[in-house]
Amino acid sequence: MRVIPLITERWRMDGGVAFGVVPKTIWGKYHDADENNLLPVVNRLLLVHVGNHLVLVDTGFGNKRNEKYYRYKYIEEQLSLADAIRGAGFAPEDVTDVLLTHLHDDHVGGAVELDGEHLQLVCHNARHHVSRKQLYWATHPNSREVASYFNDNIDPIAAAGKLNEVTEPAFILPGVEVIMVDGHTGGQMIPLIHTPKGIIAFMADFIPTRTHITLPYLASVDIQPLIALDEKKQYLERAVKENHVLVFEHDATNEACRLERNEKGIAAGEPVNLRELFAN
């Protein structure tokens, strides 16, 4: 088994969006914001090679929006999803499964690319897994999330017959367990990859950076913050007990870490480099 991180975008996010009620005087100790209060983030994806399956977790922004849209995402570097996969030693057509944690544009936009005037699946042989609850939220969006959902991210996948709706927490593939959380958005799927090196947990927007391990650190875009807080507390108890490796989708400097319990509760522990962990 191999677990390979990929980065498709380096961009910037408003600090208030990222940390909500936590003031810059606190989160600024861990993240270098610019004069506009924008802090560096990334879109970090995962490739998981297990048995006959090559699983891609999330897909980055992609290329379907107009220049104005991406300008306000402050994208500084971008690598196409296809090139990111090739850089890991595979081809897009090798991917058997795409696991979409949720359908916000920075997580699903790269699944369908614009080739001239035509939309096409990047991983055209793959089944694309998304929770049924999140699919409903994306197609019936509330006023806070509506700007994050686009029909052209999901309709071509459904039209190709490549969409699988996950209805409950389960092992959806060999070694790939998903749990579901609702605080950030309804039906967000968090994959737990069971490997000989331990459980690798992809945090998506549940715990987007290492700093967000601290319980009160919640993004202002979380739809149900008190639920997000409770979900985080419950998950961290499991994670520290089972010695999970947490992989951070949006942390520009911290790829992954284990947890530790100290006098203040559960906190970030030793950093983990996934390529080194799975080198042998």
N, C-alpha and C positions, 0 to 999 in steps of 0.2 A: 504494500500500500504506500502511496505517496500523497502528500498534501502540499500543494504549491501555491504560494501567494502571487497574485498578479495585480499590478496597479495600472489602471487605464487613465485616470485623471488626477492631476494635482490642481486644486482650486482653493477658493477662500470663502469662508462663511462668517456671517455676522456673529460676534460673540454673544449678543443677547439671544439670538436664535439658538445657539449651541448650549447655553447654560441658564437661560431663563432668569430666575430670581437670584441666582448666585452672582454677586458683583464682580466686576473686572478686577478689583483689588485682590480678589482671591484666585479666580481662575487664571488671571494674568501671570501668576507665579509659574504656571505650567505650560502656557501657550503664548507665543510671541505674536501679538496683534499689531497691525499697522496703524497709521494715523486715522484710518476710517473704521477702526474697531473690527477689522476683518482678520481672522486667524487662519493659518494654513491647515487644510484638510486634504484627504485623498479619497479616491474610490478604490479600496483594496478588495479584490475578489479572491475566490479560491477555486483551484482545480483539485479534484480528488480522484485519484486513479485507484480503483478497488476492483479486483477481479476483472470481469468483462465490462465494467462501467467506467466511463470517464465523466465525472460530474462537475459541472460548473455552478458555482454559487454566486448569484447576482451578475450584472452585466455592465454597470456604469451608465454614463449619459447617452452614448451613441451620437448620432449626427443629424437627427431629423428636425430640429428646431431652427428658427431663424437666428441671424447674427445678434439681434437685440436680446433674445432670450439668453443665449450663452454669455453675452457680455455681462449680464447681471448675475451670472453664476461665477464670474471672475476666474474662469479656467485659465490656468497658466501653462499647463502642459497636458497633452492628450495623446494617447496611443489607442488606435482602434482595437476593438475587442478581438478581431481576427488576428491582428499582429501580436497582441498580448498572448494569445493561445499559441501561436506559432513560436513565439519566443520561449515558451516553456517546453518546446519539443513536440508539440502535437499540431493537428490541423483542426479547424472548426468542424469539419465533417466527422472527426473522431469522437466528438462529444455526444454521449448517449443521453444525458439528462441535464437539464438546466433547472436549478432550484432557485426560485424567485422568492426572496424573503418577504417582500411586499412590492407594491406596484407604483411607488413614488418614482418619478422620472430618473433620479440619479441611481436607482437600483435596477430598473428594468429597461431604460431607454436604449441600451446597447443591444438588446436581444433582436430587435428588428432594425435593419439599416436601410438607408435611402441610397439606392444605386440609380443615379440619374433621376428619373421621375417614378421609379418603381420601388416598392417596399419588398424586402426579402428577409427571411430568417437567416441570421448569421450562422447558427448551429442548426442547419436545416434537417439533420437526421435525429435531432434530440427531442425527447418528450420534455415539455416545460411544466414544472410543478408549481402550483400556487394554491394557497388556501381558498376554499370556497367562500369563506367569510370575507377575506380581503378582496376577492374578485367582486363581490357584491358592493363593498365599500367603494371600490374604484369605479364601478359603473353607476353607482348612486351616490356621488360624493357629497359630503357636507361642505358648507361654505368655507371652512378653514382649510380643507385639503384640496379643493377643486382645482387649484392651480398646479397641483403636483401630478395629476392624472391626465393621460392622453389616450384616446381610443386607438391611435396607430401603434401604441406599444403592445397592445394585447389582441386586437381584432385579427391581425394577420396570423398570429399563432393559433387562434381558434379556427380560423378559416382553413389552415393547413392540417387540421386534425391533430395538432401536436400539444394540446392543452390538457393537463391532468389536474383536476380539482381535488385537493386534499381536504378531507372533512374533519379530521381529528388528529391529535398527537399520535404518532406511530413511527415504526421503522418503515420508511417508504422505499428504501433501497437497502441492499446488503450493507450493514454497518452504518447506515445513515438514519438517525433518529431525528424527528422534528418535534419541538414543543411549540406551543402557540401562546402569544401574549397580545394584549389588547390596548395597553396604555398609550403607545405611540400612535398606532392605527389599528383598526380592527383586524384580527387574524394574522398578524405578523408571524411568520414562521422562523424559528431559530434552529438551525441544524446543529446537531451534536454528532460529530464523526467519531465512531468508536474504532480505535486503531490499536495496534500492539504498543504504541508509544503513549497510550492513554486517550482520553476523550478530548477532541479538539472542538471547541464551541465557537461558532461564528456569530458575533454579537449584533451584526447589522445596525439598526437604529435603536436597539434595546439598550445597549451600552456602547455607544459609538466610539468613544475614546477611553484610554486608560483612566483619565481623570474622572469619567462618569461612573466608575466603580463606587465612589462615595455616594451613599444613598440619596441625599437631597439634591444631587447634581442631575437635574432633568432638563431636557431641551424645552424651550418655550412652545415648540410645535407639537409636543406630545398632546394628543387629544384628551386623554384622561390621566392627568398627572398623578392623582392619588392612587389610581389603579397601577400605573407604571411603577410607583414607589413600592407598592406591596409586591408586585411581580418580581421586581429586582431583589427585594429582600428574600423572598422565597427561593429564587434561583441561586443567589449567592450562597445560601446555606447548602444547597445540593452541590454546587460547584466546588466549594472548599472541601467538602466531605469526600468527593470523588476525584479531587485534584485535577480539575479541568484546566486546559490551556485555553484562555480566552483570546480570540483573534478579533482585532478592532478594525472595522471597515473604514472608518473615517480618520483615524489617528495618523497624522503625518510623520510622527517620529517613533511611535511605539507600535510595533507590529503585533505583539502578543505577549501575554504574561500568565503566570500562575497566580494563585491567591494565597494569602496567609491570614491567620487570625491573630490579632494583637489586642492590647488593652482597650482600644477604641472600637473593636469589632473586626469586620472582614475588610481587608485592604489589598491593594496590588502587591504581589510578591516578585519573584525573580522574573526577569524578561526572558522571552523564548524567541529564538530564530527558527522558523519552521523549516527552512531549507537545511539547516544544520541538524535539526531534530530528526529529519527523515533522510539524512545523507546515507545512512547504512540500512 
